[in-house]
Amino acid sequence: MPSPAGEPRVEPYRIKVVEPIRLLSREEREAAIHRAHFNLFNLTSDDIFIDLLTDSGTSAMSDRQWAAMMIGDETYAGSRNFRHFEETARRITGFPYILPTHQGRAAENILFSLLGGEGKVIPNNMHFDTTQEHVLRNHSKPVNLAIREAYDPALDHPFKGNMDLERLEHLLAEQGHHVPLVMATITNNTGGGQPVSLENLRGISRIAHAHGVPFYLDMCRWAENAYFIQQREPGMRGRSIAEIGREIFALADGATMSAKKDGLVNIGGLLATRDRELFDRMRELLIVYEGFPTYGGLARRDLEAMAVGLEEAMETDYLEHRTGQVAWLWSQLHDAGIPLMSPPGGHGVYIDARSFLPHLAHEGLPGQTLAIEIYREGGVRTVEIGGVMFGNDSSGETALELVRLAIPRRVYTMSHLAHVARTVQAVWERRKSVRGFRMTEASEHLRHFTAKFGPLDH
Ligand SMILES: *Cc1c(COP(=O)(O)O)cnc(C)c1O
């Protein structure tokens, strides 16, 4: 499937079912964004031509997955679909105890309800927004320990998702007794979908365990991360994604996963551990929040589709095409001079909004403004990852002001991505006349979902 450098990627699939989309007229788009109070989360799908809001739960399922849906055995307890799901997740991860959840945050809820608490400190390379929220809700303190390079968008580094091991060592030496677990997010979504190297994961595991602290993975995009390890880490070319995965998971004591990413399903997640005693307590909470342990908030047909999706996400043709699509869009924008997070990550292209719109002071919300302008220009929905999303956090890190163009899995063709590239380039051409926005209404928690915006008065 390889395409020559710079050429569009050839899709390793053909289209069997189609869903019409339509680009609204400029006037209709203006009306829609006003109605949405300039918050792109308030747009409806009919307003949107190409939706790059998220890669979460937006994948196209394969014919094998749809076939799997038809063999759902909707038994409350002891469904054979659960057994297939459990057996698959065990084989891929090596974790002995697996619980299904309806999505990633449900697994986080259970994990942090049990391990969080007053005065606890939770290190991560970079907390994802829901992870951070669950840490905070359990009165613990999230600490981001990504390497310094992670905060320099233009800097090229093969494993920008890495954790700063010196800072981790220091934190555990000083406050180890307050740290119930160390977490690493693979890939680092908040920091540009950047991978963590196997070497770095080995270091995190060694340091955490030397201090008697368990190490958990946020494994949402573990297959993309493993693909980058295979491609970029010395000595890894000859190893399969499955082999690399087994080594990653062997370093950890458990994991949370949103299967809406590298599970290739529209809904689903999991929670895994090696700790039998903790597992029993997890299972109790699962029953309270999600349902019986053999369905965990999902229809049994969803478990079957997830079992198939977890396998498909490890296929080399698929991973090469997927990361290739991201890299192609990245190079289209990069060649036009647009400031981007470098190098391209696994699931999206991240624009450095502060460099794109340097004339907007922080109050001008450059990230939110750029996302609004990209929608106005070409009906493309993106998302701000910056001051609006993380402004209220207690870790005090709002260093990055990004707009993410997340690529749904197996959904868009290269010509869709060419439209996206033209749209962003058109905003780039008129960037000097772009005016800023301000927040007119905001809630206390996860405010980016509900905030309202209005143009800054000039
Ligand atoms: C999506 C995501 C989550 C949360 O998963 P949901 O399925 O949306 O609840 C957690 N961590 C990371 C890194 C994610 O990308």
The ligand as an SDF file (V2000), in Angstrom:
LIG
                    3D

 15 15  0  0  0  0  0  0  0  0999 V2000
  -11.0930    9.8670   24.3140 C   0  0  0  0  0  0  0  0  0  0  0  0
  -10.1050    9.8120   25.3720 C   0  0  0  0  0  0  0  0  0  0  0  0
  -10.4810    9.4830   26.6850 C   0  0  0  0  0  0  0  0  0  0  0  0
  -11.9230    9.3380   27.1310 C   0  0  0  0  0  0  0  0  0  0  0  0
  -12.6110    8.3750   26.4160 O   0  0  0  0  0  0  0  0  0  0  0  0
  -14.1980    8.5010   26.1200 P   0  0  0  0  0  0  0  0  0  0  0  0
  -14.4950    7.2360   25.3910 O   0  0  0  0  0  0  0  0  0  0  0  0
  -14.3890    9.7210   25.2950 O   0  0  0  0  0  0  0  0  0  0  0  0
  -14.8880    8.5860   27.4150 O   0  0  0  0  0  0  0  0  0  0  0  0
   -9.4730    9.3470   27.6120 C   0  0  0  0  0  0  0  0  0  0  0  0
   -8.1880    9.5440   27.2940 N   0  0  0  0  0  0  0  0  0  0  0  0
   -7.7980    9.8790   26.0420 C   0  0  0  0  0  0  0  0  0  0  0  0
   -6.3470   10.0710   25.7420 C   0  0  0  0  0  0  0  0  0  0  0  0
   -8.7340   10.0310   25.0470 C   0  0  0  0  0  0  0  0  0  0  0  0
   -8.3450   10.3730   23.8250 O   0  0  0  0  0  0  0  0  0  0  0  0
  1  2  1  0
  2  3  1  0
  2 14  2  0
  3  4  1  0
  3 10  2  0
  4  5  1  0
  5  6  1  0
  6  7  2  0
  6  8  1  0
  6  9  1  0
 10 11  1  0
 11 12  2  0
 12 13  1  0
 12 14  1  0
 14 15  1  0
M  END
$$$$
